[in-house]
Every structure is written in C-alpha cells, then in structure tokens.
Amino acid sequence: MILTITGPSGSGKSSLVRLMKKKYGAKSIISATTRKPRKKEKDGVDYRFVKEFQPDDFFEYTQFGGHFYGRLKSDIHAAENDEFENIYFVIVDRHGANFYKKHARNVFSVYLETPMDFAEGNLVHRDGKKAAKERIKEDAQQGLYCSSGYDCILKSDYFTSIDALSYQLLNYIIALKERKNLKGAA
C-alpha cells in the first residue's frame, strides 16, 4: 500500500516516515533527481540520481532550481503490485496526494494537522526565523493548513510525540489491512 503524507512544513512528516521505517520496516518511494549528489548523500538512499531526464520514466515530476525531481514509474508500479504486503511512504503536497489517489492503486492519504505556531517553532529551530516566516506564509497560500479530503488525519502538536504519531499511524494501517482481509474473505 502507498501512503501519501501531507502537512505543513515543520509538522513532522519526515520524522514520522523515518520512525515508521526504523520501527516497522516501512519503505519510502525515493525521489529521483537530475541534480548532483550533495556531500554525504547516497544514491538509492537519499535520492536516485539520474544523469538524464526522461519524462516517460516518471510517474510524476517537477522542475526546481534547474533540476528535475520526481518518482519513477517503476518504483510506483512495484509498490502498487505489492498491494498490502508492505507500506510505502511518499511525502507530497495536497496536489500530489490527489494525483496519487487518482492515478495509482492502493493509495491512502494521511494528513498531519499542525497548529501554525507549532510548525513555525520547528522551522525556526531548523531554518531560522526569517525562513520560517516565509515558509509558513507559502504553506498557507498553498492550502497546506487545510485537512479536508484526506483518508486519515493525525494531530501533530506540542502534546503529541513522534512516537505517539507513529503508533496512531500504525493502528490506521492495521485497520486498513483488516478491512482488506475482510473484503477478500467475503
């Protein structure tokens, strides 16, 4: 199954996915890019580094900073064919979540609902105050503070640890698998 993870910057998307991979053996569908690797980045771990951009090889893509970024069709098809055996995460924005739901099989959308002040605090710590303010404004303009239309909404705030979020998400995944098993038995 493919789970799209959406939420504003600073909501804990990457931390949640890292923990789900570590604790429960989940996988990520790694983005491919035409840019050169940065120091300490590893091919197949951080990104799939490709020399040439071939649009037909990509399930979805975007151009940013003169380079292409996206996910390969072969990786999406492998996750689709795996059905409910493994969990594959894709961190995307609202449009990406809708795109995956429309164009791929076995996709469920998860949204991390986050108060603006909580997200801003995380971003200030990570990127500094000016960058945090700009990112919050950009996320608000893109509708990343709107939780409607998602299959699962998790609250990421001052009172909820990443461990607690991972446990809630695991329970959601178990419920999805049970529902699939019940449909298959009928």
C-alpha positions as CSV (number, residue, x, y, z in Angstrom):
1,M,0.0,0.0,0.0
2,I,1.1,3.5,-0.7
3,L,0.5,6.2,2.0
4,T,0.9,9.8,1.0
5,I,2.0,12.0,3.8
6,T,1.0,15.7,3.6
7,G,1.1,18.6,6.1
8,P,2.7,22.0,6.5
9,S,6.4,22.4,6.8
10,G,7.5,21.7,10.3
11,S,4.7,19.3,11.0
12,G,6.9,16.2,11.4
13,K,6.4,14.4,8.1
14,S,10.0,13.4,7.5
15,S,10.5,12.5,11.2
16,L,7.4,10.3,11.1
17,V,8.4,8.5,8.0
18,R,11.9,7.9,9.4
19,L,10.5,6.4,12.5
20,M,8.0,4.2,10.7
21,K,10.8,2.9,8.6
22,K,13.0,2.2,11.6
23,K,10.3,0.8,13.9
24,Y,8.1,-1.1,11.5
25,G,10.1,-1.7,8.4
26,A,8.1,0.7,6.2
27,K,9.7,1.9,2.9
28,S,9.9,5.2,1.1
29,I,9.5,5.7,-2.6
30,I,12.6,7.6,-3.1
31,S,12.6,10.7,-5.4
32,A,14.8,10.7,-8.4
33,T,16.7,13.9,-9.4
34,T,18.9,15.2,-12.2
35,R,21.0,17.3,-9.7
36,K,24.4,16.1,-8.5
37,P,24.6,14.5,-5.1
38,R,25.5,16.7,-2.1
39,K,28.1,15.7,0.4
40,K,27.0,12.6,2.3
41,E,24.0,11.9,0.0
42,K,23.9,8.4,-1.2
43,D,22.3,7.1,-4.4
44,G,19.3,5.0,-3.7
45,V,19.1,6.2,-0.1
46,D,18.6,10.0,-0.2
47,Y,17.7,10.2,-3.9
48,R,18.0,8.2,-7.1
49,F,20.5,10.4,-9.1
50,V,19.9,10.2,-12.8
51,K,22.0,11.8,-15.5
52,E,19.2,12.5,-18.0
53,F,15.6,13.4,-17.6
54,Q,13.3,11.1,-19.5
55,P,9.7,12.2,-18.9
56,D,8.3,8.8,-19.8
57,D,10.2,7.2,-17.0
58,F,8.5,9.3,-14.3
59,F,5.1,8.8,-12.6
60,E,5.2,12.4,-11.5
61,Y,7.8,15.2,-11.6
62,T,8.5,18.8,-11.1
63,Q,11.3,21.2,-12.0
64,F,13.0,23.2,-9.3
65,G,16.3,25.2,-9.3
66,G,17.1,24.0,-12.9
67,H,16.8,20.3,-12.0
68,F,14.0,17.7,-12.2
69,Y,12.7,15.8,-9.3
70,G,10.1,13.1,-9.3
71,R,9.3,9.5,-8.7
72,L,9.9,6.8,-11.2
73,K,7.0,4.8,-12.7
74,S,8.9,1.5,-12.0
75,D,9.0,2.3,-8.2
76,I,5.3,3.2,-8.1
77,H,4.3,0.1,-10.0
78,A,6.4,-2.1,-7.7
79,A,4.6,-0.6,-4.7
80,E,1.2,-1.0,-6.3
81,N,1.9,-4.6,-7.2
82,D,3.0,-5.2,-3.6
83,E,-0.6,-4.4,-2.6
84,F,-0.9,-4.6,1.2
85,E,2.2,-6.6,1.9
86,N,4.4,-3.6,2.6
87,I,3.9,0.1,3.4
88,Y,5.4,2.6,1.1
89,F,5.5,6.3,2.0
90,V,5.5,9.3,-0.3
91,I,5.7,12.8,1.2
92,V,3.7,15.2,-1.1
93,D,1.7,18.3,-1.0
94,R,-2.1,18.5,-1.4
95,H,-1.9,18.3,-5.2
96,G,0.4,15.3,-5.0
97,A,-1.8,13.4,-2.7
98,N,-4.8,13.9,-5.0
99,F,-2.6,12.9,-8.0
100,Y,-1.6,9.7,-6.4
101,K,-5.1,8.8,-5.3
102,K,-6.3,9.4,-8.9
103,H,-3.5,7.7,-10.8
104,A,-2.2,4.9,-8.6
105,R,-3.7,1.8,-6.9
106,N,-3.8,1.0,-3.1
107,V,-3.2,4.7,-2.1
108,F,-4.4,6.2,1.2
109,S,-3.8,9.8,2.2
110,V,-2.6,10.9,5.6
111,Y,-2.5,14.5,6.8
112,L,-0.6,15.9,9.7
113,E,-2.8,18.6,11.2
114,T,-0.5,21.1,12.9
115,P,-1.1,24.5,14.6
116,M,0.8,27.3,12.8
117,D,2.8,28.3,15.9
118,F,4.0,24.7,16.5
119,A,5.1,24.3,12.8
120,E,6.8,27.8,13.0
121,G,8.7,26.8,16.2
122,N,10.0,23.7,14.5
123,L,11.0,25.7,11.4
124,V,12.7,28.5,13.4
125,H,14.8,25.8,15.2
126,R,15.7,24.2,11.8
127,D,15.9,27.1,9.4
128,G,15.9,30.4,11.3
129,K,13.2,32.9,12.0
130,K,13.1,34.7,8.5
131,A,13.0,31.4,6.5
132,A,10.3,30.0,8.9
133,K,8.0,33.0,8.4
134,E,8.3,32.8,4.7
135,R,7.7,29.0,4.7
136,I,4.6,29.4,6.9
137,K,3.2,32.0,4.6
138,E,3.9,29.9,1.5
139,D,2.4,26.8,3.0
140,A,-0.8,28.8,4.0
141,Q,-1.1,30.1,0.4
142,Q,-0.8,26.5,-1.0
143,G,-3.6,25.2,1.3
144,L,-1.3,23.1,3.5
145,Y,-3.2,24.1,6.6
146,C,-6.4,22.5,5.2
147,S,-7.1,19.0,6.3
148,S,-10.3,18.3,4.3
149,G,-10.3,15.4,1.9
150,Y,-7.7,13.1,3.5
151,D,-8.3,9.5,4.5
152,C,-6.6,9.9,7.9
153,I,-5.9,13.0,9.9
154,L,-3.3,12.8,12.7
155,K,-2.7,15.7,15.1
156,S,0.9,16.8,15.4
157,D,1.3,19.3,18.1
158,Y,3.0,20.2,21.4
159,F,1.3,17.3,23.2
160,T,1.9,14.5,20.7
161,S,5.3,12.9,20.3
162,I,6.5,11.4,17.0
163,D,6.4,8.0,18.8
164,A,2.7,8.6,19.6
165,L,2.0,9.7,15.9
166,S,3.8,6.5,14.7
167,Y,1.6,4.4,16.9
168,Q,-1.6,6.1,15.7
169,L,-0.5,5.7,12.1
170,L,0.3,2.0,12.7
171,N,-3.2,1.5,14.1
172,Y,-4.6,3.1,11.0
173,I,-2.5,0.8,8.8
174,I,-3.6,-2.3,10.7
175,A,-7.3,-1.2,10.3
176,L,-6.7,-0.8,6.5
177,K,-5.2,-4.3,6.3
178,E,-8.0,-5.8,8.3
179,R,-10.6,-4.1,6.1
180,K,-8.8,-5.5,3.0
181,N,-8.8,-9.0,4.6
182,L,-12.5,-8.9,5.4
183,K,-13.3,-7.8,1.8
184,G,-11.1,-10.6,0.4
185,A,-12.9,-13.2,2.6
186,A,-16.4,-12.1,1.5
